[in-house]
Amino acid sequence: MDKADVLDELRTIYAEALEYPKEVLTPDAHLEAELGIDSLKQTELLNRVTEHFGMERVPDGGVETLDSIAAVVLASAHRTESK
């Protein structure tokens, strides 16, 4: 799994949950500031991400863009592969 694949899956998850066109969910768009996703909705979406990718959890802090979430997903996958 590479970053482009993860970003595509994240865009799909967020687009379906928010009913946004996938095109507005760019990797560098700030989820709260630019897209208006409040902290409660973001927590719900991060829970979906953890379930989708089979992760324990995504940390709440420092995930302001889909790109930053993809980095966390990939780091988690690399830790899991190392075990």
C-alpha positions in Angstrom: 0.0 0.0 0.0 1.5 3.4 -1.0 0.5 6.9 0.0 -1.6 7.5 -3.2 -3.7 4.4 -2.4 -4.2 5.5 1.2 -5.1 9.0 0.1 -7.7 7.7 -2.4 -9.3 5.5 0.3 -9.3 8.4 2.7 -11.0 10.6 0.2 -13.6 8.0 -0.4 -14.3 7.5 3.3 -14.6 11.3 3.9 -16.6 12.0 0.8 -19.2 9.3 1.6 -19.5 10.4 5.3 -19.7 14.1 4.6 -21.5 13.9 1.3 -18.8 16.1 -0.3 -17.6 15.7 -3.8 -14.4 13.7 -3.7 -12.6 16.5 -5.7 -12.8 19.0 -2.8 -11.0 16.6 -0.5 -7.5 17.3 -1.6 -4.6 16.0 0.4 -3.6 19.4 1.7 -7.0 20.9 2.5 -7.4 21.7 6.2 -10.3 19.6 7.4 -11.5 22.1 10.0 -10.5 25.5 8.7 -11.2 24.9 5.0 -13.8 22.2 4.9 -15.7 23.0 8.2 -15.3 19.6 9.8 -15.8 20.1 13.5 -13.9 18.1 16.1 -16.8 15.7 16.9 -17.2 14.8 13.2 -13.5 14.5 12.9 -13.3 12.0 15.8 -16.1 10.0 14.2 -14.3 10.0 10.8 -11.0 9.0 12.5 -12.8 6.1 14.1 -13.9 5.0 10.6 -10.3 5.3 9.4 -9.0 3.1 12.2 -11.7 0.5 11.4 -11.1 0.6 7.7 -7.3 0.2 8.0 -7.4 -2.2 11.0 -5.5 0.2 13.2 -5.7 0.6 17.0 -6.4 4.3 16.8 -5.4 7.5 15.0 -4.0 10.2 17.4 -6.3 13.2 17.7 -3.6 15.8 17.5 -1.7 16.7 14.4 -4.2 15.3 11.8 -5.3 18.5 10.1 -5.3 17.2 6.5 -5.8 14.0 4.7 -2.1 14.0 3.9 -1.3 14.0 7.6 -3.8 11.2 8.3 -2.3 9.2 5.4 1.1 9.5 7.0 -0.2 8.2 10.3 -1.9 5.2 8.5 1.3 4.4 6.6 3.4 4.7 9.8 1.0 2.3 11.5 1.2 -0.2 8.7 5.0 -0.1 8.8 5.0 -0.7 12.6 2.6 -3.6 12.1 4.8 -5.1 9.3 7.9 -4.8 11.6 6.4 -7.0 14.3 
